[in-house]
Amino acid sequence: AQLNWTLSMGSNILISLHVAIRAKQLLPFIAAEPSPASYEYLIPGTQLLQTILLNTIEDLYNVHKYSELLEAIDEAIGLIKDKKTKLDLNHKKGASLVHLGNFSAAIQIFESFIEEDCIKTQIKGLGNLAWVYILLHQNDTSLEYLIQAENYCQKALTLTESYNTNLYTKVLINLGNIYWHKRNYEKALNIFLKASSLLSDNPAILNNIAATYVSLRDSTLAKKYLKKAEEIAEKEKNYYEVAQSIFIHARITEEIVEDFIKAKDFYLVAFDNFIETNSFSDACKIMKRTLQLDQKINNEYISLLSTRFSSHFGKNHS
């Protein structure tokens, strides 16, 4: 089926367009998807156009179509007058820029949030700035990035603890990641466990707890959390966290090669999903991990062959 976006736009067609946009998840393979370019046929400034744009933005955000989302947000911001709605659009824009790998532009947006009067907006700004600086650290391991991230988290914690459980949990996750990267595993574990008590079925938190237990050499508790994380991630089709569970498990099992190969397969599925949604920073992170896995798999095979050769020649010489 092909949707015709060039018809003269009467009220019935506008309603049909609205329905088509909201129902696009039922038509994943249509020849022409809604795009910001199609809005030139709508009447600028109408309430219905704004509603259509906002619904489209929400849909694009939920399916992680970040490039298209940025275009739609830029189109909408010029039309929307409500400040709260504009802030929400800018939050989505900042998050999209992070996933696309444009960290500097995202930082500018989130820094503007901490200048706002609204406490919730300030928390979002601080929390997202911490997230960006953690990602920057992962790219070049500069300790300075972790220091900045921790400062933002500590400022956010003073605002979140009695304000919003969801925002508080996100700040805790960031802070736990910071301490983990600093190798302060005891502190990281306490923070991850606190976050899990508030958000118990999050596979990313459960994997973080498991990875921390591995670093603390407690394989029994690590396996307990990995099992739960993998089950939830598989149910949610979160292939990245499935891969993370398997990869962490490889650190505490004797079947290292098999786990590495299985983890790589799931990472590649997640990689394809991130490429499809233009989540380039996420895709880059996975590519680095798969290259590491290739090296580990090759090393394990070389070690295995060396052991077999040594055993074989040892028997022949005896």
C-alpha positions as CSV (number, residue, x, y, z in Angstrom):
1,A,0.0,0.0,0.0
2,Q,1.2,3.5,-0.7
3,L,-0.2,6.5,1.2
4,N,-0.8,9.6,-0.9
5,W,0.4,12.6,1.0
6,T,-0.2,15.2,-1.8
7,L,-4.0,15.4,-1.7
8,S,-5.6,18.7,-1.0
9,M,-6.0,18.8,2.8
10,G,-9.5,19.1,4.0
11,S,-10.5,18.3,7.6
12,N,-11.4,14.6,6.7
13,I,-7.9,14.1,5.1
14,L,-6.2,15.7,8.1
15,I,-8.1,13.2,10.3
16,S,-7.1,10.4,8.0
17,L,-3.5,11.5,8.1
18,H,-3.7,11.5,11.9
19,V,-5.1,8.0,11.9
20,A,-2.4,6.8,9.4
21,I,0.4,8.2,11.5
22,R,-0.9,6.6,14.7
23,A,-1.5,3.3,12.9
24,K,1.8,3.1,11.2
25,Q,3.0,0.3,13.5
26,L,0.5,-1.9,11.7
27,L,2.0,-1.0,8.3
28,P,5.7,-1.4,8.8
29,F,6.4,-2.0,5.2
30,I,4.5,0.7,3.5
31,A,6.2,2.3,0.5
32,A,6.0,5.9,1.8
33,E,6.3,6.6,5.5
34,P,5.2,9.9,7.1
35,S,8.0,12.4,7.0
36,P,8.3,16.1,8.0
37,A,8.3,17.1,4.3
38,S,4.7,16.0,4.0
39,Y,3.6,18.7,6.4
40,E,4.0,21.5,3.9
41,Y,0.5,20.5,2.7
42,L,-1.0,21.2,6.0
43,I,-2.2,24.7,7.2
44,P,0.6,26.2,9.4
45,G,-0.4,27.3,12.9
46,T,-3.5,25.1,13.1
47,Q,-4.2,23.2,16.4
48,L,-4.7,20.0,14.4
49,L,-1.3,20.3,12.7
50,Q,0.3,20.8,16.1
51,T,-1.5,17.7,17.4
52,I,-0.4,15.6,14.4
53,L,3.2,16.8,14.8
54,L,3.3,16.0,18.5
55,N,1.8,12.6,18.0
56,T,4.2,11.8,15.2
57,I,7.1,12.9,17.4
58,E,6.0,10.6,20.2
59,D,5.7,7.7,17.8
60,L,9.1,8.3,16.3
61,Y,10.6,8.6,19.7
62,N,9.1,5.3,20.9
63,V,10.5,3.5,17.8
64,H,13.9,5.2,18.0
65,K,13.8,6.8,14.6
66,Y,16.2,9.6,15.7
67,S,17.1,11.3,12.4
68,E,13.4,11.6,11.4
69,L,12.6,12.6,14.9
70,L,15.0,15.6,14.8
71,E,13.4,16.8,11.6
72,A,9.9,16.6,13.1
73,I,11.0,18.3,16.3
74,D,12.6,21.2,14.4
75,E,9.3,21.6,12.5
76,A,7.2,21.5,15.7
77,I,9.3,23.8,17.9
78,G,8.5,26.8,15.6
79,L,4.8,26.2,16.0
80,I,4.4,25.2,19.7
81,K,3.9,28.1,22.1
82,D,3.5,26.1,25.4
83,K,6.8,26.2,27.3
84,K,6.3,22.8,29.0
85,T,5.8,21.2,25.6
86,K,8.8,22.9,24.1
87,L,11.0,21.7,27.0
88,D,9.7,18.1,26.4
89,L,10.6,18.5,22.7
90,N,14.0,19.7,23.5
91,H,14.6,16.9,25.9
92,K,13.7,14.4,23.2
93,K,16.0,16.3,20.8
94,G,18.9,16.2,23.2
95,A,18.4,12.4,23.8
96,S,18.3,11.9,20.0
97,L,21.5,13.8,19.5
98,V,23.2,11.6,22.0
99,H,22.1,8.5,20.2
100,L,23.3,10.0,16.9
101,G,26.7,10.7,18.5
102,N,26.4,14.5,18.5
103,F,27.4,14.9,22.1
104,S,28.4,18.6,22.0
105,A,25.0,19.7,20.7
106,A,23.3,17.5,23.3
107,I,25.4,19.1,26.1
108,Q,24.3,22.6,25.0
109,I,20.6,21.6,25.2
110,F,20.9,19.9,28.6
111,E,23.0,22.8,30.0
112,S,20.1,25.1,29.2
113,F,17.8,22.9,31.3
114,I,19.7,23.5,34.5
115,E,19.1,27.3,34.1
116,E,15.3,26.7,34.1
117,D,13.1,27.5,37.2
118,C,11.3,24.1,37.1
119,I,13.0,21.6,39.4
120,K,12.0,18.6,37.3
121,T,13.6,20.3,34.2
122,Q,16.8,20.9,36.2
123,I,17.0,17.3,37.3
124,K,16.6,16.1,33.7
125,G,19.3,18.4,32.6
126,L,21.7,17.3,35.3
127,G,20.9,13.6,34.9
128,N,21.3,13.7,31.1
129,L,24.6,15.7,31.4
130,A,25.9,12.9,33.7
131,W,24.8,10.3,31.1
132,V,26.6,12.2,28.2
133,Y,29.9,12.5,30.2
134,I,29.8,8.8,31.1
135,L,29.6,8.1,27.4
136,L,32.4,10.5,26.6
137,H,34.5,8.6,29.2
138,Q,33.7,5.3,27.5
139,N,35.1,6.7,24.3
140,D,38.5,7.9,25.6
141,T,38.6,6.9,29.3
142,S,39.4,10.4,30.5
143,L,39.0,10.6,34.3
144,E,38.0,14.2,33.9
145,Y,34.7,13.1,32.2
146,L,33.8,10.9,35.2
147,I,34.5,13.8,37.6
148,Q,32.2,16.0,35.7
149,A,29.5,13.3,35.5
150,E,29.7,12.7,39.3
151,N,29.4,16.4,40.0
152,Y,26.2,16.5,37.9
153,C,24.8,13.4,39.7
154,Q,25.5,14.7,43.2
155,K,23.7,18.0,42.3
156,A,20.8,16.0,40.9
157,L,20.5,13.8,44.0
158,T,19.9,16.9,46.1
159,L,16.8,17.6,44.0
160,T,15.5,14.1,43.2
161,E,15.3,12.1,46.4
162,S,12.1,13.6,47.7
163,Y,10.8,14.6,44.3
164,N,10.4,11.9,41.6
165,T,11.2,8.2,42.0
166,N,11.8,7.6,38.3
167,L,14.2,10.5,38.0
168,Y,15.9,9.5,41.2
169,T,16.5,6.0,40.0
170,K,18.0,7.2,36.7
171,V,20.4,9.4,38.6
172,L,21.4,6.4,40.8
173,I,22.1,4.3,37.8
174,N,24.4,7.0,36.4
175,L,26.2,7.3,39.7
176,G,26.6,3.6,40.0
177,N,28.1,3.5,36.6
178,I,30.5,6.2,37.5
179,Y,31.8,4.3,40.6
180,W,32.0,1.1,38.6
181,H,34.2,2.8,36.0
182,K,36.3,4.2,38.9
183,R,36.6,0.6,40.2
184,N,34.9,1.5,43.5
185,Y,32.8,-1.7,43.2
186,E,31.5,-1.8,46.8
187,K,30.0,1.7,46.4
188,A,28.7,0.9,42.9
189,L,27.0,-2.2,44.2
190,N,25.2,-0.4,47.0
191,I,23.9,2.2,44.5
192,F,22.8,-0.4,41.9
193,L,21.0,-2.4,44.6
194,K,19.2,0.7,45.8
195,A,18.2,1.5,42.2
196,S,17.0,-2.1,41.7
197,S,14.8,-1.8,44.8
198,L,13.0,1.1,43.1
199,L,13.0,-0.5,39.6
200,S,13.2,-4.2,40.1
201,D,12.6,-5.5,36.6
202,N,15.1,-3.5,34.7
203,P,17.6,-5.8,32.9
204,A,20.3,-3.1,32.6
205,I,20.3,-2.6,36.4
206,L,20.4,-6.3,37.0
207,N,23.3,-6.8,34.6
208,N,25.1,-3.9,36.3
209,I,24.6,-5.7,39.7
210,A,25.9,-9.0,38.2
211,A,28.9,-7.4,36.6
212,T,29.8,-5.7,40.0
213,Y,29.5,-9.0,41.8
214,V,31.8,-10.6,39.2
215,S,34.3,-7.8,39.9
216,L,33.9,-8.6,43.7
217,R,34.5,-12.3,42.9
218,D,31.1,-13.4,44.0
219,S,30.0,-15.7,41.1
220,T,27.0,-17.2,42.9
221,L,25.2,-13.9,43.4
222,A,26.4,-12.8,39.9
223,K,24.7,-15.8,38.3
224,K,21.5,-15.2,40.2
225,Y,21.1,-11.6,38.8
226,L,22.3,-12.7,35.3
227,K,19.6,-15.3,35.1
228,K,16.9,-12.8,35.9
229,A,18.3,-10.1,33.7
230,E,18.5,-12.4,30.7
231,E,15.0,-13.7,31.2
232,I,13.5,-10.2,31.3
233,A,15.6,-9.0,28.4
234,E,14.6,-11.9,26.2
235,K,10.9,-11.2,27.1
236,E,11.3,-7.6,26.1
237,K,13.4,-8.4,23.0
238,N,16.1,-6.3,24.4
239,Y,18.9,-8.0,22.5
240,Y,21.6,-5.7,23.8
241,E,21.0,-6.6,27.4
242,V,20.7,-10.3,26.5
243,A,24.2,-10.1,25.0
244,Q,25.4,-8.2,28.1
245,S,24.1,-11.0,30.3
246,I,25.9,-13.7,28.2
247,F,29.1,-11.7,28.0
248,I,29.2,-11.2,31.8
249,H,28.4,-14.9,32.3
250,A,31.5,-15.7,30.2
251,R,33.7,-14.1,32.9
252,I,32.5,-16.7,35.4
253,T,32.1,-19.9,33.4
254,E,34.4,-22.5,31.8
255,E,32.5,-22.5,28.5
256,I,34.1,-19.2,27.5
257,V,34.2,-19.6,23.7
258,E,30.6,-20.7,23.5
259,D,29.4,-17.8,25.6
260,F,31.5,-15.3,23.6
261,I,30.1,-16.6,20.3
262,K,26.5,-16.5,21.7
263,A,27.0,-13.0,23.0
264,K,28.5,-11.8,19.7
265,D,25.4,-13.1,17.9
266,F,23.1,-11.1,20.1
267,Y,25.3,-8.0,19.9
268,L,25.1,-8.2,16.1
269,V,21.3,-8.3,16.2
270,A,21.3,-5.3,18.5
271,F,23.8,-3.6,16.2
272,D,21.5,-4.0,13.2
273,N,18.6,-2.5,15.2
274,F,20.7,0.5,16.2
275,I,21.9,1.0,12.6
276,E,18.3,0.9,11.4
277,T,17.3,3.6,13.9
278,N,20.4,5.7,13.3
279,S,21.6,5.2,16.9
280,F,25.2,5.6,15.8
281,S,26.8,6.0,19.3
282,D,25.1,2.8,20.5
283,A,26.1,1.0,17.3
284,C,29.7,2.2,17.7
285,K,29.8,0.9,21.3
286,I,28.6,-2.5,20.1
287,M,31.1,-2.6,17.2
288,K,33.9,-2.1,19.7
289,R,32.6,-4.9,21.9
290,T,32.2,-7.4,19.0
291,L,35.8,-6.6,17.9
292,Q,36.9,-7.3,21.4
293,L,35.0,-10.6,21.4
294,D,36.6,-11.6,18.1
295,Q,40.0,-11.2,19.6
296,K,38.9,-13.1,22.8
297,I,37.5,-15.9,20.7
298,N,40.6,-16.1,18.5
299,N,42.8,-16.2,21.7
300,E,40.7,-19.0,23.2
301,Y,41.0,-21.1,20.1
302,I,44.7,-20.5,19.9
303,S,45.1,-21.5,23.5
304,L,43.0,-24.6,23.0
305,L,45.0,-25.7,19.9
306,S,48.3,-25.1,21.8
307,T,47.1,-27.3,24.7
308,R,46.1,-30.1,22.3
309,F,49.3,-29.9,20.3
310,S,51.4,-29.9,23.5
311,S,49.4,-32.9,24.8
312,H,49.8,-34.7,21.5
313,F,53.5,-34.2,21.1
314,G,54.1,-34.9,24.8
315,K,52.5,-38.4,24.4
316,N,54.5,-39.1,21.2
317,H,57.8,-38.3,23.0
318,S,57.1,-40.3,26.1
